[in-house]
Amino acid sequence: MSTDLSIVIPTFNRADTVPLVLASIEEARGGLAVETILVDDGSTPPAAEALRGRTPAPGRIIRQDNQGLLFARLAGLREALGEFVLFLDSDDLVAPQKLRRQIAAMREQNADVSYTDSTRVQLGTSLADTTPIAAEAPLPVAEDAADFFIRVQPPPHSPVFRTDWLRAIVARPLFAPSAAYNPVAEIWFYHIASVHAAKVIKVTGADTHALIGQHAGARITGNWEDGGSRRWP
């Protein structure tokens, strides 16, 4: 059976929120064949140990020495089997229709990239007690790929990419990946993609939003390594 979507989830010492991320994916997968790839970037204890016995479990866990967010996403992309790929932080959730509607729209319109708006949510101990806080300002509709990757620059949990398209760009980047991008790893992807042709579409509706988890710990995106000199919070 072919895989529709690979979801790459980097993590570092975040076993408390990972089960919520995976539960939201389970709720949203519908009839899609979805694989989850948890990239453990040197957690202590290892993510496999910290998550043992907790459900739902990730499809695969890849462990590497601590290299930072950009290199964790690249490691997951290399292993992805899906026709499409989505990057989530280990404290981000997905709304119930996000996966199905984005992939359906991409197939119908032969798109390389799709994106949605986002809502901030307060994470609870389960999906049932995770509550919405407020929707983020709607993202503008991109006129072309350069406009999307330079002006719109959505948060990392928003876009779904056609895997072959993204891999081809990563294989011949304008500049090599660097730890300097770890605080905002998606910007490296956006910068190297901005010079390539792509069909980009926006999928709307609150049930398609990426859900930005708020919790007692520091957010991953926006609270990462300081210029690559610090480890994850």
MOCORPE-V838358 format. One record per residue. N is the residue number from 0. PHI is phi in degrees with one decimal (NA if undefined). Layout:
n | phi
N | PHI
N | PHI
This chain:
n | phi
0 | NA
1 | -74.2
2 | -98.7
3 | -74.7
4 | -142.1
5 | -104.9
6 | -114.4
7 | -98.9
8 | -125.3
9 | -68.7
10 | -148.0
11 | -146.6
12 | 54.0
13 | -128.4
14 | -64.6
15 | -70.2
16 | -100.9
17 | -55.9
18 | -59.8
19 | -67.7
20 | -59.3
21 | -65.5
22 | -65.1
23 | -66.6
24 | -65.6
25 | -58.4
26 | -67.5
27 | -96.7
28 | -69.4
29 | 55.7
30 | -90.9
31 | -77.8
32 | -88.2
33 | -117.0
34 | -110.6
35 | -109.9
36 | -118.9
37 | -92.1
38 | -102.0
39 | -86.6
40 | -92.9
41 | 82.8
42 | -62.4
43 | -128.5
44 | -70.9
45 | -54.7
46 | -57.7
47 | -59.9
48 | -73.3
49 | -65.8
50 | -98.0
51 | -58.4
52 | 86.2
53 | -93.5
54 | -126.9
55 | -70.1
56 | -97.6
57 | -65.3
58 | -64.4
59 | -141.8
60 | -121.2
61 | -109.3
62 | -112.0
63 | -140.3
64 | -61.6
65 | -62.6
66 | -125.5
67 | 105.7
68 | -61.5
69 | -58.9
70 | -72.4
71 | -67.5
72 | -64.3
73 | -63.8
74 | -62.9
75 | -67.0
76 | -61.2
77 | -60.9
78 | -91.8
79 | -65.2
80 | -103.8
81 | -76.7
82 | -64.8
83 | -126.4
84 | -139.0
85 | -130.7
86 | -100.2
87 | -120.0
88 | -74.6
89 | -81.9
90 | -133.7
91 | -111.3
92 | -116.5
93 | -125.8
94 | -70.1
95 | -58.4
96 | -108.0
97 | -58.2
98 | -66.6
99 | -65.0
100 | -71.8
101 | -66.6
102 | -67.9
103 | -60.9
104 | -65.7
105 | -66.2
106 | -69.5
107 | -64.5
108 | -104.7
109 | 53.6
110 | -89.4
111 | -93.4
112 | -142.1
113 | -131.4
114 | -149.0
115 | -136.6
116 | -82.7
117 | -134.7
118 | -132.4
119 | -82.5
120 | -131.3
121 | -91.7
122 | -72.2
123 | -108.9
124 | -85.3
125 | -150.4
126 | -62.1
127 | -63.2
128 | -109.8
129 | -92.3
130 | -120.8
131 | -67.9
132 | -105.5
133 | -167.2
134 | -75.7
135 | -71.3
136 | -58.4
137 | -58.5
138 | -76.2
139 | -67.7
140 | -80.8
141 | -77.8
142 | -86.6
143 | -159.6
144 | -63.1
145 | -61.6
146 | -61.4
147 | -64.7
148 | -76.4
149 | -101.4
150 | -91.8
151 | -74.9
152 | 39.9
153 | -68.9
154 | -61.1
155 | -63.7
156 | -82.7
157 | -84.6
158 | -78.8
159 | -108.6
160 | -111.7
161 | -71.3
162 | -60.7
163 | -61.9
164 | -63.3
165 | -68.6
166 | -62.3
167 | -62.9
168 | -71.3
169 | -63.7
170 | -70.0
171 | -138.2
172 | -72.3
173 | -63.1
174 | -148.4
175 | -69.8
176 | -61.4
177 | -142.5
178 | -61.3
179 | -61.8
180 | -89.2
181 | -57.0
182 | -64.1
183 | -140.0
184 | -61.0
185 | -62.2
186 | -64.6
187 | -60.8
188 | -59.7
189 | -65.3
190 | -64.5
191 | -74.3
192 | -83.8
193 | -64.4
194 | -96.5
195 | -106.9
196 | -67.2
197 | -158.8
198 | -93.3
199 | -116.7
200 | -130.7
201 | -106.3
202 | -109.3
203 | -109.3
204 | 118.7
205 | -60.0
206 | -76.6
207 | -107.8
208 | -66.2
209 | -79.3
210 | -113.1
211 | -87.3
212 | -75.3
213 | -107.0
214 | -160.7
215 | -66.4
216 | -80.2
217 | -71.0
218 | -62.5
219 | -75.5
220 | -66.3
221 | 93.8
222 | -139.0
223 | -94.5
224 | -74.3
225 | -81.9
226 | 60.1
227 | 82.0
228 | -93.1
229 | -115.2
230 | -84.8
231 | -60.6
232 | -70.0
